[in-house]
Amino acid sequence: MSARGTRSRVLALCLAVGCVAMGMATSNASVTERLDDARTRLSSLSDRIAAQNAAVAAAHDEAVAAAARASEASQALIPLTVHRVLIAQRLDEVNAELEAARGRFNAAVVDAFVGSPGMMPGVDTFAAVLGAQSLDQLQDQIAFGDAVTRERESVLREVAALQRRLDERGATLDALIDAARQVRTRRDEALAEQQAAVAREQVALDELAATRTRIVALIDRLRQRLAPQDISDVADAFQGEQHVSYGDWANAFLRVMGVPRCRSNMVATVAWQVQEGTQAAWNPLATTHRMEGSTDFNGAGVQNYGSLEQGLQATQETIEHGWEQYGYGAIIRSMNDCAGAHATALAIAASQWCSGCADGWYVVGLIPAVEASYDTFAEL
């Protein structure tokens, strides 16, 4: 081989090595850039999760407050309605008394006329003197006229008094009707506010779920390349600062409840936590059971607990206290049998834990997503 040919081959080899090296550098740079971009997107989505959680909490609190106002107005209507009915009954009674008094007055006039022909009741003394045929007749006519006058005046006073009572009670009834109308208006406004707040809460929940889905999909794709801190930051966005991962809490919860820690139970419990999506301290299932030193997380009474152990105990006591009354026993029986995650989710949805939530798909609707990306959900 000529020296020229050798030099050509060496040059080609160097160029090839150089191109490979450049390609590797470019590829590494591209991977790094993509990873940095993914981390940026994770951070942005985590910030969005925090904002959406705040929007959900605010809308929920508004709905609770509006429901309380509506309930208060409804309760205020009860005595008003009862009082109004009583006043209406008394009004009818006074009307009847008034009609009876008027009847007595008319009867007195008729009796007076029949008892003294030719002489009208209430005739003055001068007229009686002119019509009298004798002193005795004169005395009788004057006495009778006075008696009729007194009777008529008595009945007239009674009629006037009854009319005043009628007017007073009529005014009271009108005032009660007006008050009841105002209370109904307040109630209707509160109910409308509640419905609007519930609608806003649902929109916020839908946005939260969409963001959560994007985060989980992104982590699924980049799991091997993300640092533990990246996952931890997302977990904090999901649950707040005082928590353990969904998987660790599920494991501890199943242990405390004395049921198997099989995969179906782990999936169901992780999905349950994700469905609640709360940032209450050490309280991923958002129980309202008060413990010593616990504080309100929101207007619905969801509690912040002081430790993982206290939160687990509160959740256990909540379930035990509602074993039959609220249907929580069926959840634990399903877990004890290691039934499928879907079957346990159905038991959760059928209980009073969050009756009617998620249009009846509470926890049930999340089971497929959690099963498909269990490792990611469990780590958050």
C-alpha positions, 0 to 999 in steps of 0.5 A: 500500500502506498504511503499516500493511500495509508495517509488517506486511510488514517485521515478518513479514520480520524474524521470518522472518530471525530464525527462519532465523538462529535455525535456523542457530544451532541447526543449527550448535550441533547439528552441533558437538554431534554432532561433539563427541559423535563425538569423545568416542565415538572417544576412548572407543573408542580407549581400549577398543582399547588395553585390548583390545589389552592383553587380547589380548597377555596371553592370547597370552602366557599361551597361549605360556607354557602351551604351553611348560609342556606341551611341557616336560612332554611332553619329561620324559615321554620319559626316564621312559617309556623308563626305565620300560620298561627297569625292566619288562624287568629286572623280567622278567629277575629274575623269570626268574632267581628262578624258575630259582634256585628250580628249582635249589633244588628239584633239589638237594633231590631229588638229595639225597633220591635220593642218600641213601635214608632220609636227608633233606637237612640231617639233623643229625650225631646222626641220621647217627650213629644211622643209620650201619651202619659208620664209613665209612657214617657219614663218607659220610653226614656229608659228603653232608649237609654238601654238601647243606646248603651247596648248599641254603644257597647257593641260598637266598642266591641266591633271597633276593638275587634277591628283594631285587633284584625288590623294589627294581626293583619299587619303582623301577618304581612310583616311575617310574609315579607320576612319569610320572602326575604329569608327565602331570597337569602336561602335561594341566593346561598344555594345559587352561590353553593352551586356556583362554588361546587362548579368551580371546585369541579373545574379546578379538580378536573384541571388538577387531574389533568396536570397530575396525569401529565406529571405522572406520564412525564415521570414514567418516561424519565424515571431512570434519569430523574434524581430522587430530589426531582420526585421529592419536589413533585411529591411535595406539590402533591401532598404538601411538606408533611407526608410520606410517599403514597406507597409508604403510607399505604403500606403503613395503613394496611399494617395498622388495619391488620389486612394483607399488604397485597398488590391489589390493596396497595393499588386501591389505597394509593388510588384512594390517596390520589383521589383525595389529593389533599395537602393536609398534614399526615392525613392523605385520606382527608379525615375530619376526626379530631385528635389531641393537638390536631388543627383544621386544614379547611372549612370542611374540618379536614384535620392536620395531624402532628405526626404520621402515627397520629394520622394513621390512628385518626384514620383507623378510628374513623373507619372503626367508628363508622364500621356499620353506620357508614359502610367502612367495614365493607372496605376492610372486609374487601381488603382482608380478602385481598379482593381486586383493587376495583372491587375494593374501590367499589366498596369505598365509593359505596360507603359514606367516605365521600358519597356521590363524589366524582359522579359516583366514580370516586376512587373507582375511576383512578384504579386503571391509571394507578395500576398502569403507573403504580411505581410512579404513583407509589413514589409520590 
